[in-house]
Amino acid sequence: MKIARRLGVPPRLRGSMSGSTCPDIFELSDGRFAVIGTDMTGELKNSLPADAGVAEYERIVVITRETMVRAKVDIPDA
């Protein structure tokens, strides 16, 4: 599995000064998505709806609204 492409614009175009430590969304070669964000599992796990859960190997990752909105044009419909 490899990173196939970035969704949205690079962090530098979203105001990152270093361009290397900001949220990002990538499509993987197998069709899944990878997200770079802030791990907020500890803060949000108990707020999840009753029908949602987080496995030991999973994390709740938070990204900025701008990151998601700017990626929207690149997210496939199907």
C-alpha positions as CSV (number, residue, x, y, z in Angstrom):
1,M,0.0,0.0,0.0
2,K,1.2,3.5,-0.9
3,I,-0.1,7.0,-0.8
4,A,-1.7,7.6,-4.2
5,R,-2.6,11.3,-3.9
6,R,-3.3,14.2,-1.5
7,L,-7.0,15.3,-1.2
8,G,-7.2,19.1,-1.1
9,V,-4.3,21.6,-1.1
10,P,-0.9,21.3,0.6
11,P,-0.7,22.6,4.1
12,R,1.4,25.6,3.0
13,L,-1.6,26.8,0.9
14,R,-3.7,26.5,4.1
15,G,-1.4,28.8,6.1
16,S,1.2,26.4,7.5
17,M,4.5,28.2,7.8
18,S,6.5,25.0,7.8
19,G,4.3,23.0,5.6
20,S,5.2,19.8,7.4
21,T,3.2,19.7,10.6
22,C,-0.4,20.3,9.6
23,P,-3.5,18.1,9.1
24,D,-3.7,16.3,5.7
25,I,-5.8,13.8,3.9
26,F,-4.5,11.2,1.5
27,E,-6.0,8.5,-0.7
28,L,-4.2,5.2,-0.6
29,S,-3.4,2.9,-3.5
30,D,-6.0,0.4,-2.1
31,G,-8.8,3.0,-2.0
32,R,-8.7,3.7,1.7
33,F,-7.9,7.1,3.1
34,A,-5.2,8.2,5.6
35,V,-5.6,11.3,7.8
36,I,-2.9,13.2,9.6
37,G,-4.5,15.1,12.5
38,T,-4.5,15.6,16.2
39,D,-5.2,12.5,18.3
40,M,-8.2,13.4,20.4
41,T,-9.3,9.8,21.3
42,G,-9.0,10.4,25.1
43,E,-11.1,13.6,24.9
44,L,-13.8,12.4,22.5
45,K,-14.2,8.6,23.1
46,N,-16.8,9.0,25.8
47,S,-18.8,11.4,23.6
48,L,-19.3,9.0,20.8
49,P,-22.9,7.9,19.9
50,A,-23.9,4.5,21.4
51,D,-23.5,2.8,18.0
52,A,-19.9,3.9,17.5
53,G,-16.7,2.7,19.1
54,V,-13.0,2.9,19.0
55,A,-10.9,-0.3,18.9
56,E,-7.6,-0.5,20.8
57,Y,-5.7,0.0,17.4
58,E,-7.9,2.9,16.3
59,R,-7.7,6.6,17.1
60,I,-10.2,9.5,16.8
61,V,-8.2,12.1,14.8
62,V,-9.3,15.7,14.5
63,I,-8.5,17.9,11.5
64,T,-9.4,21.5,10.8
65,R,-12.6,22.4,9.0
66,E,-10.6,24.1,6.3
67,T,-8.7,20.8,5.6
68,M,-11.9,18.9,5.0
69,V,-13.6,21.6,3.0
70,R,-10.6,22.1,0.8
71,A,-10.4,18.3,0.3
72,K,-14.1,18.0,-0.6
73,V,-13.5,18.6,-4.4
74,D,-11.1,15.6,-4.5
75,I,-13.3,13.1,-2.6
76,P,-14.8,10.6,-5.0
77,D,-18.6,10.2,-5.1
78,A,-18.3,6.4,-5.2
